[in-house]
Amino acid sequence: MISVIIGQMAMSMLIEHKGWLGSSKAHVNKEKLIAVALMTFSLLLITRKEGITTCNNNSSRISHRWRVA
C-alpha cells in the first residue's frame, strides 16, 4: 500500500513540475523530496523486517502469526 502512495506522490511532483495536464507549474522543493525519500526508506525497512516478497503468497504465514493459542 505504501508503494502506491510513494508512486502517486512522485508522479504528482513530476506532473506539477512539468505543468502537465493543465496544472500550474510548481518547483520541487526540499520538503517534498525529503517526504518521498523518507517514505521510500520506510518501505525498505518494512519489507526487510517482514521478509515480504512480491512473488510469494504470505497470507498463511501472516495469519498464523496472529492466531490466538
A tleap script that builds the chain and sets N, CA, C and O, in Angstrom:
source leaprc.protein.ff14SB
mol = sequence {
  NMET ILE SER VAL ILE ILE GLY GLN MET ALA
  MET SER MET LEU ILE GLU HIE LYS GLY TRP
  LEU GLY SER SER LYS ALA HIE VAL ASN LYS
  GLU LYS LEU ILE ALA VAL ALA LEU MET THR
  PHE SER LEU LEU LEU ILE THR ARG LYS GLU
  GLY ILE THR THR CYS ASN ASN ASN SER SER
  ARG ILE SER HIE ARG TRP ARG VAL CALA
}
set mol.1.N position { 0.822 -1.200 0.000 }
set mol.1.CA position { 0.000 0.000 0.000 }
set mol.1.C position { 0.861 1.258 0.000 }
set mol.1.O position { 0.565 2.229 -0.697 }
set mol.2.N position { 1.919 1.228 0.782 }
set mol.2.CA position { 2.763 2.420 0.859 }
set mol.2.C position { 3.481 2.673 -0.466 }
set mol.2.O position { 3.778 3.819 -0.803 }
set mol.3.N position { 3.760 1.612 -1.212 }
set mol.3.CA position { 4.413 1.804 -2.507 }
set mol.3.C position { 3.496 2.538 -3.482 }
set mol.3.O position { 3.977 3.299 -4.323 }
set mol.4.N position { 2.202 2.326 -3.384 }
set mol.4.CA position { 1.245 3.042 -4.232 }
set mol.4.C position { 1.261 4.524 -3.884 }
set mol.4.O position { 1.240 5.370 -4.778 }
set mol.5.N position { 1.297 4.844 -2.600 }
set mol.5.CA position { 1.314 6.237 -2.162 }
set mol.5.C position { 2.602 6.922 -2.598 }
set mol.5.O position { 2.576 8.074 -3.032 }
set mol.6.N position { 3.725 6.224 -2.485 }
set mol.6.CA position { 5.003 6.793 -2.926 }
set mol.6.C position { 4.962 7.073 -4.426 }
set mol.6.O position { 5.406 8.133 -4.869 }
set mol.7.N position { 4.446 6.155 -5.194 }
set mol.7.CA position { 4.332 6.353 -6.634 }
set mol.7.C position { 3.435 7.522 -6.994 }
set mol.7.O position { 3.746 8.291 -7.903 }
set mol.8.N position { 2.316 7.659 -6.281 }
set mol.8.CA position { 1.416 8.769 -6.541 }
set mol.8.C position { 2.053 10.102 -6.175 }
set mol.8.O position { 1.881 11.092 -6.887 }
set mol.9.N position { 2.788 10.131 -5.069 }
set mol.9.CA position { 3.468 11.371 -4.680 }
set mol.9.C position { 4.529 11.762 -5.702 }
set mol.9.O position { 4.620 12.925 -6.095 }
set mol.10.N position { 5.327 10.794 -6.128 }
set mol.10.CA position { 6.382 11.080 -7.097 }
set mol.10.C position { 5.788 11.537 -8.433 }
set mol.10.O position { 6.291 12.477 -9.048 }
set mol.11.N position { 4.737 10.882 -8.870 }
set mol.11.CA position { 4.122 11.260 -10.139 }
set mol.11.C position { 3.470 12.630 -10.046 }
set mol.11.O position { 3.547 13.408 -10.997 }
set mol.12.N position { 2.830 12.943 -8.928 }
set mol.12.CA position { 2.214 14.267 -8.789 }
set mol.12.C position { 3.269 15.363 -8.756 }
set mol.12.O position { 3.043 16.459 -9.268 }
set mol.13.N position { 4.430 15.070 -8.153 }
set mol.13.CA position { 5.518 16.046 -8.166 }
set mol.13.C position { 6.003 16.283 -9.590 }
set mol.13.O position { 6.267 17.424 -9.970 }
set mol.14.N position { 6.123 15.232 -10.373 }
set mol.14.CA position { 6.565 15.355 -11.757 }
set mol.14.C position { 5.544 16.120 -12.603 }
set mol.14.O position { 5.916 16.984 -13.397 }
set mol.15.N position { 4.268 15.803 -12.431 }
set mol.15.CA position { 3.213 16.483 -13.189 }
set mol.15.C position { 3.182 17.965 -12.851 }
set mol.15.O position { 3.058 18.802 -13.745 }
set mol.16.N position { 3.293 18.299 -11.557 }
set mol.16.CA position { 3.309 19.705 -11.165 }
set mol.16.C position { 4.557 20.418 -11.660 }
set mol.16.O position { 4.484 21.572 -12.080 }
set mol.17.N position { 5.694 19.750 -11.617 }
set mol.17.CA position { 6.952 20.368 -12.036 }
set mol.17.C position { 6.944 20.674 -13.528 }
set mol.17.O position { 7.416 21.731 -13.947 }
set mol.18.N position { 6.414 19.761 -14.329 }
set mol.18.CA position { 6.384 19.934 -15.779 }
set mol.18.C position { 5.168 20.726 -16.254 }
set mol.18.O position { 5.162 21.220 -17.382 }
set mol.19.N position { 4.137 20.857 -15.413 }
set mol.19.CA position { 2.929 21.574 -15.811 }
set mol.19.C position { 2.031 20.765 -16.722 }
set mol.19.O position { 1.257 21.328 -17.495 }
set mol.20.N position { 2.127 19.451 -16.636 }
set mol.20.CA position { 1.315 18.575 -17.470 }
set mol.20.C position { -0.136 18.597 -17.015 }
set mol.20.O position { -0.442 18.995 -15.890 }
set mol.21.N position { -1.016 18.169 -17.891 }
set mol.21.CA position { -2.455 18.027 -17.626 }
set mol.21.C position { -3.108 19.341 -17.204 }
set mol.21.O position { -4.104 19.345 -16.480 }
set mol.22.N position { -2.545 20.440 -17.657 }
set mol.22.CA position { -3.129 21.743 -17.367 }
set mol.22.C position { -2.880 22.257 -15.956 }
set mol.22.O position { -3.492 23.245 -15.550 }
set mol.23.N position { -2.009 21.621 -15.211 }
set mol.23.CA position { -1.731 22.090 -13.857 }
set mol.23.C position { -0.735 23.243 -13.893 }
set mol.23.O position { 0.057 23.371 -14.827 }
set mol.24.N position { -0.790 24.067 -12.872 }
set mol.24.CA position { 0.177 25.163 -12.800 }
set mol.24.C position { 1.534 24.600 -12.402 }
set mol.24.O position { 1.612 23.643 -11.632 }
set mol.25.N position { 2.594 25.188 -12.921 }
set mol.25.CA position { 3.940 24.689 -12.640 }
set mol.25.C position { 4.318 25.017 -11.198 }
set mol.25.O position { 4.088 26.123 -10.708 }
set mol.26.N position { 4.898 24.036 -10.544 }
set mol.26.CA position { 5.375 24.211 -9.174 }
set mol.26.C position { 6.740 23.542 -9.076 }
set mol.26.O position { 6.915 22.403 -9.509 }
set mol.27.N position { 7.681 24.238 -8.517 }
set mol.27.CA position { 9.017 23.681 -8.384 }
set mol.27.C position { 9.038 22.620 -7.288 }
set mol.27.O position { 8.312 22.711 -6.298 }
set mol.28.N position { 9.869 21.635 -7.486 }
set mol.28.CA position { 10.042 20.596 -6.475 }
set mol.28.C position { 10.921 21.188 -5.379 }
set mol.28.O position { 12.042 21.627 -5.635 }
set mol.29.N position { 10.402 21.194 -4.167 }
set mol.29.CA position { 11.188 21.772 -3.077 }
set mol.29.C position { 11.787 20.678 -2.192 }
set mol.29.O position { 11.516 19.490 -2.367 }
set mol.30.N position { 12.582 21.104 -1.269 }
set mol.30.CA position { 13.316 20.199 -0.394 }
set mol.30.C position { 12.380 19.347 0.458 }
set mol.30.O position { 12.647 18.165 0.676 }
set mol.31.N position { 11.299 19.927 0.935 }
set mol.31.CA position { 10.375 19.188 1.801 }
set mol.31.C position { 9.709 18.033 1.060 }
set mol.31.O position { 9.534 16.953 1.625 }
set mol.32.N position { 9.339 18.252 -0.196 }
set mol.32.CA position { 8.710 17.186 -0.972 }
set mol.32.C position { 9.688 16.042 -1.233 }
set mol.32.O position { 9.326 14.869 -1.137 }
set mol.33.N position { 10.920 16.394 -1.562 }
set mol.33.CA position { 11.925 15.356 -1.791 }
set mol.33.C position { 12.219 14.562 -0.529 }
set mol.33.O position { 12.380 13.342 -0.583 }
set mol.34.N position { 12.288 15.247 0.605 }
set mol.34.CA position { 12.530 14.567 1.877 }
set mol.34.C position { 11.374 13.632 2.203 }
set mol.34.O position { 11.595 12.525 2.695 }
set mol.35.N position { 10.139 14.064 1.935 }
set mol.35.CA position { 8.971 13.227 2.217 }
set mol.35.C position { 8.999 11.938 1.396 }
set mol.35.O position { 8.753 10.856 1.928 }
set mol.36.N position { 9.294 12.053 0.117 }
set mol.36.CA position { 9.359 10.861 -0.731 }
set mol.36.C position { 10.514 9.965 -0.303 }
set mol.36.O position { 10.370 8.743 -0.272 }
set mol.37.N position { 11.661 10.562 0.029 }
set mol.37.CA position { 12.816 9.772 0.458 }
set mol.37.C position { 12.531 9.025 1.758 }
set mol.37.O position { 12.901 7.858 1.888 }
set mol.38.N position { 11.882 9.674 2.718 }
set mol.38.CA position { 11.561 9.012 3.990 }
set mol.38.C position { 10.534 7.898 3.804 }
set mol.38.O position { 10.634 6.849 4.440 }
set mol.39.N position { 9.557 8.119 2.942 }
set mol.39.CA position { 8.570 7.066 2.694 }
set mol.39.C position { 9.204 5.884 1.976 }
set mol.39.O position { 8.859 4.736 2.253 }
set mol.40.N position { 10.125 6.150 1.058 }
set mol.40.CA position { 10.837 5.067 0.385 }
set mol.40.C position { 11.697 4.294 1.371 }
set mol.40.O position { 11.749 3.065 1.327 }
set mol.41.N position { 12.366 5.006 2.252 }
set mol.41.CA position { 13.181 4.357 3.278 }
set mol.41.C position { 12.311 3.512 4.212 }
set mol.41.O position { 12.705 2.410 4.592 }
set mol.42.N position { 11.140 4.018 4.582 }
set mol.42.CA position { 10.250 3.238 5.447 }
set mol.42.C position { 9.752 1.985 4.737 }
set mol.42.O position { 9.590 0.940 5.368 }
set mol.43.N position { 9.508 2.079 3.429 }
set mol.43.CA position { 9.104 0.902 2.661 }
set mol.43.C position { 10.210 -0.146 2.675 }
set mol.43.O position { 9.932 -1.337 2.819 }
set mol.44.N position { 11.458 0.283 2.528 }
set mol.44.CA position { 12.581 -0.653 2.586 }
set mol.44.C position { 12.673 -1.323 3.955 }
set mol.44.O position { 12.923 -2.525 4.047 }
set mol.45.N position { 12.470 -0.544 5.015 }
set mol.45.CA position { 12.520 -1.123 6.360 }
set mol.45.C position { 11.401 -2.131 6.582 }
set mol.45.O position { 11.614 -3.184 7.183 }
set mol.46.N position { 10.213 -1.806 6.098 }
set mol.46.CA position { 9.071 -2.709 6.266 }
set mol.46.C position { 9.307 -4.014 5.523 }
set mol.46.O position { 9.073 -5.091 6.072 }
set mol.47.N position { 9.767 -3.930 4.289 }
set mol.47.CA position { 9.952 -5.147 3.510 }
set mol.47.C position { 11.103 -5.989 4.028 }
set mol.47.O position { 11.040 -7.216 3.954 }
set mol.48.N position { 12.141 -5.377 4.544 }
set mol.48.CA position { 13.254 -6.154 5.110 }
set mol.48.C position { 12.857 -6.823 6.417 }
set mol.48.O position { 13.209 -7.979 6.652 }
set mol.49.N position { 12.124 -6.108 7.272 }
set mol.49.CA position { 11.738 -6.663 8.569 }
set mol.49.C position { 10.743 -7.807 8.407 }
set mol.49.O position { 10.861 -8.837 9.071 }
set mol.50.N position { 9.775 -7.627 7.534 }
set mol.50.CA position { 8.726 -8.628 7.361 }
set mol.50.C position { 9.124 -9.731 6.398 }
set mol.50.O position { 8.492 -10.787 6.375 }
set mol.51.N position { 10.153 -9.508 5.609 }
set mol.51.CA position { 10.551 -10.502 4.633 }
set mol.51.C position { 9.525 -10.663 3.532 }
set mol.51.O position { 9.337 -11.767 3.020 }
set mol.52.N position { 8.862 -9.590 3.161 }
set mol.52.CA position { 7.809 -9.642 2.159 }
set mol.52.C position { 8.438 -9.716 0.775 }
set mol.52.O position { 9.335 -8.940 0.448 }
set mol.53.N position { 7.965 -10.647 -0.026 }
set mol.53.CA position { 8.382 -10.737 -1.420 }
set mol.53.C position { 7.171 -10.552 -2.299 }
set mol.53.O position { 6.041 -10.773 -1.865 }
set mol.54.N position { 7.401 -10.148 -3.534 }
set mol.54.CA position { 6.273 -9.897 -4.432 }
set mol.54.C position { 5.735 -11.164 -5.064 }
set mol.54.O position { 4.618 -11.156 -5.581 }
set mol.55.N position { 6.492 -12.259 -5.042 }
set mol.55.CA position { 6.073 -13.475 -5.745 }
set mol.55.C position { 5.336 -14.462 -4.848 }
set mol.55.O position { 4.537 -15.258 -5.343 }
set mol.56.N position { 5.581 -14.429 -3.560 }
set mol.56.CA position { 5.001 -15.427 -2.664 }
set mol.56.C position { 3.713 -14.929 -2.048 }
set mol.56.O position { 3.524 -13.729 -1.851 }
set mol.57.N position { 2.837 -15.859 -1.748 }
set mol.57.CA position { 1.612 -15.536 -1.030 }
set mol.57.C position { 1.896 -15.742 0.452 }
set mol.57.O position { 1.981 -16.877 0.919 }
set mol.58.N position { 2.042 -14.660 1.181 }
set mol.58.CA position { 2.411 -14.731 2.593 }
set mol.58.C position { 1.207 -14.720 3.522 }
set mol.58.O position { 1.371 -14.565 4.732 }
set mol.59.N position { 0.007 -14.880 2.988 }
set mol.59.CA position { -1.178 -14.759 3.833 }
set mol.59.C position { -1.219 -15.835 4.904 }
set mol.59.O position { -1.658 -15.561 6.021 }
set mol.60.N position { -0.778 -17.047 4.604 }
set mol.60.CA position { -0.814 -18.101 5.617 }
set mol.60.C position { 0.211 -17.833 6.714 }
set mol.60.O position { -0.050 -18.101 7.886 }
set mol.61.N position { 1.374 -17.306 6.340 }
set mol.61.CA position { 2.400 -17.001 7.334 }
set mol.61.C position { 1.953 -15.860 8.239 }
set mol.61.O position { 2.180 -15.891 9.448 }
set mol.62.N position { 1.317 -14.856 7.647 }
set mol.62.CA position { 0.870 -13.709 8.428 }
set mol.62.C position { -0.298 -14.099 9.320 }
set mol.62.O position { -0.322 -13.723 10.491 }
set mol.63.N position { -1.272 -14.847 8.796 }
set mol.63.CA position { -2.419 -15.222 9.614 }
set mol.63.C position { -1.997 -16.161 10.740 }
set mol.63.O position { -2.579 -16.122 11.825 }
set mol.64.N position { -0.994 -17.005 10.499 }
set mol.64.CA position { -0.505 -17.895 11.536 }
set mol.64.C position { 0.095 -17.101 12.706 }
set mol.64.O position { -0.024 -17.500 13.864 }
set mol.65.N position { 0.727 -15.996 12.389 }
set mol.65.CA position { 1.367 -15.186 13.413 }
set mol.65.C position { 0.338 -14.563 14.354 }
set mol.65.O position { 0.644 -14.322 15.521 }
set mol.66.N position { -0.867 -14.299 13.872 }
set mol.66.CA position { -1.875 -13.600 14.671 }
set mol.66.C position { -2.898 -14.546 15.309 }
set mol.66.O position { -3.852 -14.080 15.932 }
set mol.67.N position { -2.723 -15.827 15.169 }
set mol.67.CA position { -3.663 -16.758 15.796 }
set mol.67.C position { -3.493 -16.750 17.306 }
set mol.67.O position { -2.386 -16.642 17.833 }
set mol.68.N position { -4.623 -16.868 17.979 }
set mol.68.CA position { -4.634 -16.891 19.443 }
set mol.68.C position { -4.566 -18.342 19.879 }
set mol.68.O position { -5.346 -19.182 19.430 }
set mol.69.N position { -3.618 -18.622 20.764 }
set mol.69.CA position { -3.444 -20.001 21.216 }
set mol.69.C position { -4.412 -20.347 22.322 }
set mol.69.O position { -4.403 -21.472 22.821 }
savepdb mol mol.pdb
quit
